[in-house]
Amino acid sequence: MAYLNNIQLRILSEFLDSPSRPENTMTLHELRGFLWSLASTPADIDEEEWLPFVFDGEDPNFMDSHEEENISTLMMGLWDEQFTRIEDDDSELVGSDYQWHDAPDQRWPLTAWCTGLLKAHYWQEDSWKTLLEETEPVETEDGIFDIVEEVETTLNVASLFADTDGAIEDAEDAPADLLASLPEIAGQLPWIMMNYAECGCLLGDMLEEENQEPYRREQPKIGRNDICFCGSGKKYKNCCINAANDE
């Protein structure tokens, strides 16, 4: 699918930033991170569930039905885009909007993106936690792969960029070293978030396997010497057993 173009993104951004929206409405960058996390979540989520979160559960104050349809279409397009990006290994975090900057007013898109991801993850925390508790580290060609550790790392890194100043203040050892490492960590974010999405995909496969119905026979098991179920009066071994074996 084609990604939203610059004009569509500008329309959506201006709508979300309008003073007519509820006070805690997400920005476009926050919405992107929010939808990335939801697209990575193991459980299926319908748009009716997440759309209210964009406006903090309040009335979006659409001007009319035409605006509501237009904005809803754009948000759904962004939602579908995140699934496509994950499938194509095409992280939006490689874009110039999400590069590290020392000045908070220049790195705010990155801050907003990570804030949105955290909001969605902790909203869906139960679905993650239940499946993570069932996993164990596995040995691969590249070493030990631990989904629990990978997801925790993602959340820690997202928290770091969602509140950088707070993280530096809370750093017990060498806050200056932490600050100096942030540009390098930010450069790894596209890979970290793709890895997060892969973890969600693996957990989703586990959930799908758990939800599969066990196989049940359409007919009760029949012994070779039982009367055949077709009503012929013959024993099963002398009647329909050959047809059953052919199937």
N, C-alpha and C positions, 0 to 999 in steps of 0.2 A: 504494500500500500504506500501511497505518497504521504509524506509528512506534512503537517500544517505549514503553509507558507508564511512569509513574514507579515503579510497583510492580515491573515487570519490570526496570527499570534498577537499582533498589535491590537486588533479588535477585542480579543479575549482579555488581554492585559489591561486595556483601558476600562473594560467593563468591571473587572475585579478590583481595580484601584479606585473606582469612582466613589465619591463621598456618599452616594446613594446606597451603597452596599453596607451590610452590617459591619460593625467595627472590627471584628476579628476575621473577616473574610481573607482567605488565602491569596497571596500574590501568585502570579503566573509561575515563578520559579519554585515557590513552595508547593504549588499544585503539581508541578513536574515530579518533584521528589516524592510526594505523596502517592502519585499514581505509579511511579516506578516500584515502590515498595508493595503496593497492592497487586501489581502485575507479577511480582515475585512471590507473593504469599501462597503457601501450599493449598489452602482452601479456595474454592470458587466464591467470588463476590459479585453481586449484581450491582448495576449502577444506581439502582434505587437505594441501596444501602450506603454508598459512599458519597453521593451527591450532596446530601445535607451537611456533611462535614466541611465541605468547601466554604460554606457560609456560616459555620459554627452553629448549625442547627436552627438558624433564623431565616426569616423570609428574605429571599434575594432582592425583592423589590423590582421585579422585571417591569419594564415600561408597558409592555403589551405582550400578547401571545406570540407575535412575530419575533420579538427580541428573545423571549424565552426559548423558542424553538431554535433560533440561530445560535445562541450561546450554549444551549444543551448539545447541539450538534458539534460545536467546536470542542467542548469538553470531552465528548465521546470520541472525537477524532484524536485528541491528545491521549486518551486512555488506550485506544487501539494502537497508537504510535508506540507506546511503551512496550507493548507485547512484541511488536515488530522489531524494535531496537534490540530487545533481549534475544529474540530468535536469530537476528542477523549479527549479534555481537557488535552493536553499533551504539556505544554509550554517548549520550549527549554531553557528558561531563568533559569530553575532549574539546568542546567549544570554548571560544574566548570568553564567554560570559562567566565561566566557572573556573577560571584560572585564579591562582592565589595572588592576593594583594596584601601588602602590609596594612594599608589604610582600611578600616572597617567599612567606610562608605563606598569603597570600591569592590570589596569582596562580598557584599551583601547578597548577590545572587547565589553564591555558594553556600552562605549561611542559611538562606531561605530554603534551598534545595534539601540540605541535610535536615533542617527542621521538619520539613514536610515528610521526609522518609521516616523519621522517628515517630511522628504522629501516627502514621499509618501502621508502622510495625507494632507499636504498643497498643493500638486499637485491636489488632489481630494477634496479640501476644499469646492468647490461649491456644490458637490453632498451631502456632509455631512450637510452643512449649510442649504440648502433648506429643507431637511427633519427634521433637528433639530428644525427649526422654527415652525414646525407643531406639535411638541410634547408638552405634559404637564406632570408635575409630577404625578405619580400614587401611590396610597397607597397599600402596600403589607403587608404580614405577618411580614416581617422584618422591616417595616417602609416605609417612603416615598422614592420612586425610581425616580430619575430625570436624564434622559438620557443626557441632556445638561450638567448637573453638572459632571456626570461621565466621559464624553468625555473630558471636560475641565481639569479635574483632571489628566487624562491620559497624556494629552499634557503638562501640567505643570511638571509632574514627569519626562516625557521623556526629556523635556528641561533641567531639573535639572541635569540629568546624561549625556546629550549630551555636556553640557558646565558647569561642576561642578565648576571650578575655577571662571568663570564669575558669576555664581549664588551666590557664597559665597561673592564675591566682591560687588554684588548688594544688598545683604541682609542688610536691614536697621536696623533690630534689632537682636542682638545676633548671628552674623555669626558663632561663635564657637559652639553654640547650634545646628545650622543647620548642621554643619560639623559632629557633634557627632551623629546626627539622621540618617545620610546617610546609614550606614550599615543596620539599621532596615528597612528603606524605600526600599532599594535594595532587601531585603528579601521578600518584598511584591510585587515586580515587576511581578512575574509570574501570580499572582492573578489579579493584576491591568490590565495587558495586555490581559488576558482571558476575563475580564469584558469588556474591550474595544471592543474585537471581538464580544461579545454577543450584545453590543449596536449596532454595525454595522449590525448584523444579524436581530435585531428587526426593524431597520430602513429599511433594505432591504425588509422585509416582508411588511412594509408600502408601499414601492415603487411598489412592485409587485401588491398589491391590487389596487393602483391608476391606474396602467397600464392595468388592466383587462378590456376587452371589455364588455359593457353592453349587456344583453341578448336581442336578436331580434327575433321576430317570423319569421319562414320560410315562412308562409302563412299569408296574411292579416286576421285580425279578422273577423269572419263570424257570423252574427246573426242567431238565431234559425229559423227564418222565411225567411231567404235569400235562393236563389237558390243554391243548393249544388255545390261546386267547381268541383266535379267529372264529371259533364256533363250529369247526369241522367235526369235533368229537375225537379227532386223532390226538396221539401224544405229540407234544411239542417237537420231539426229536425226529418225528416222522412227517412233520408238516412245515411250519414256517421258520424253523431254525435256520435253514439255508438262506432264506431271504434276509433274515436278521444279520447273518454273518456277512452277506454281500454288502450291507449298508456300512 
